[in-house]
Amino acid sequence: MDTPDYIICLECDTPVYTFDWDGTRITEGICTSCGNEKPTLFTTEEAYGELMATEDRHYGSSDD
């Protein structure tokens, strides 16, 4: 996978543009909004979209 343009903090849903990527995963990042520094609490834009779609299906969408 190519290096993403940004990653998303799963603590506060903020885009993070300064991070380290080893070619397959996030190895380091710091969220300037909430201070999160745990690599496992960041995700790529693609994975975040899949996560949100899964939650919408699980909890039901409220697009009414």
N, C-alpha and C positions, 0 to 999 in steps of 0.2 A: 504494500500500500504506500502511496505517496504521502509525504508529510502534509498533514492538514494545515489549512491557513490559520485555523484557531481551534481551540478545544473549549468545552463547556464545563464549568464548575457545577457539580451535582449538588453542592450545598446551597447555592444561591441562584443557579441558572444564568450565570454571567459568562459571556465570552472572555476567553483568556488568550492573549496573543503571544505571550512569552512563555515558552515551555520547551522541554527536551523530548525528542522522539527518537526511538532507536530503530525505526524502520517497521515496527509492528505494534508498538505500544508507547504510551506516555510514561516517561521515566521520571519526569520532574516538572512541576508547575507551581505557580503561586498566584492565587486569586487576589487581586488588589481590592476587591469589594469586601470579601469576608475573611480573608487571611488563610483560607484552606491551602495546605501544602501536601496533602496526601494524594499521590498519583492515582490511587484506586478510586478517588472521588472526583475524577475528571473523565470526560468522555469526548469522543469525536462528534462532529455535527451529524454525521450519518447514523451513528449508534444512538445518539440522543433522539433523533427523529423516530427511530424504530422503538425506542423505549416509550416515547410519548404515544405512539400509535397503539402499542400494547396496552398501556394504561387506559386509553380511550375505549378500547374494545372491552377491557376488563370492567371498568366502572361505568361504561356507557357515555356516549357523547352527549353534551348538552347544547347542541347547536340550534335549539328551538327558538 
